[in-house]
Amino acid sequence: MKIHKILSTWFTLVVVILALLVYLGVERIRSSSAFQPAQAPTFGARGTYATNFPAAENPISEAHNWVTGRAAGLDWADVRTTAGLAFGTEAGAVLYDDSTALLVGNWGPDQMTEAAVRTANQTDAFSEEVELRLRSSLSPHSATGYEVNFRCSKTANAYTEIVRWNGPLGSFTYLKRMRGSKFGVKDGDVIKATVIGNVVTAYINGVQVIQVRDATYQAGSPGMGFYNNGNAAANGDFGYASFRASDQWAASSAR
C-alpha cells in the first residue's frame, strides 16, 4: 500500500512538472518577437522600426512609439489602425490637415521609410494620397520635415511629389512634382523614400521615380501620413498594410 501511494505521488508530481514545462514553453513562444504587435524601435544614434499594424488603435500608438497630428500638432489629423491596416482620419473639411504619425526617439539624419500600399475603389474625383515622412517633427501648430507622397491612382492624373513642410498648417513648398500613370500607386505596390545628406529620393517597387536636393532639415523622425481632400467616407479605402523605417544604412546601400 505504501509503495502504491509513493508511486501515485511521484506520478502526480511528474504530471505537474510536465504541465508546468508546457506552460512555460507556450508563454515563451507568445513572448517571442513573432507574436509582438511591432518590433520595438532601437533608439539612440541609430534606429529601426517595423510593424504590420496588428492592433486596432485610434490614434496609432503601438506602446507609445508614435506621436500623431492631432495629439502633438493640434492642427493635423491622426492616423488610426485596424488589424493589418493603417489609414487616415481626415473629416474632409480642412485643406492640408494631413493625417500624420511620426516615430519617437532620436534618429540619425540619413533615413529610409518603406510601406506596402493598400488601396480600393480608386477614383480621380478627389485626391487620395499615401505619404512617407523623413526628418519630420510635430509640435503645437507646427509640422516640419519632408513628405514624399503618391496618389492612389493609375491614370494620367496620378503623381509623385516631394514636399517640404514649413511649420504652420497649409505652409508647404513643392520641391518636385512628377505626373502620369507611372507615378501613381495601386494595391500591393511598395513605396520607399530616402534622405541621404541633402538628397531626397522616392521609389515605387524598387524603381526610382523622383529625386531632389534640399538642405533645410538635417534632423527629425521618419513617419507616415495620408491625405484625403474630399470624402471622409473614403478614409478606409487607402492606407498601409505594413511600414518600416531605418537609419542603419549608408548611401552605398540605397537602390
Buried (B, 14 or more C-beta within 10 A) or exposed (E): EEEEEEEEEEEEEEEEEEEEEEEEEEEEEEEEEEEBBBBBBBBEEBBBBBBBBBBEBEBBBBEEBBBBBBBBBBBBBBBBBBEBBBBBBBEBEBEBBBBBBBBBBEBBBBBBBBBBBBBEEBBBEEBBBBBBBBBBBBEEEBBBBBBBBBBBBBEEEBBBBBBBBBEEBEEBEEBBBBBBEEBBBBEEBBBBBBBBEEBBBBBBEEEEBBBBEBEBBEEBBBBBBBBBBEBBEBBBBBBBBBBBBBBBBEEEEBE
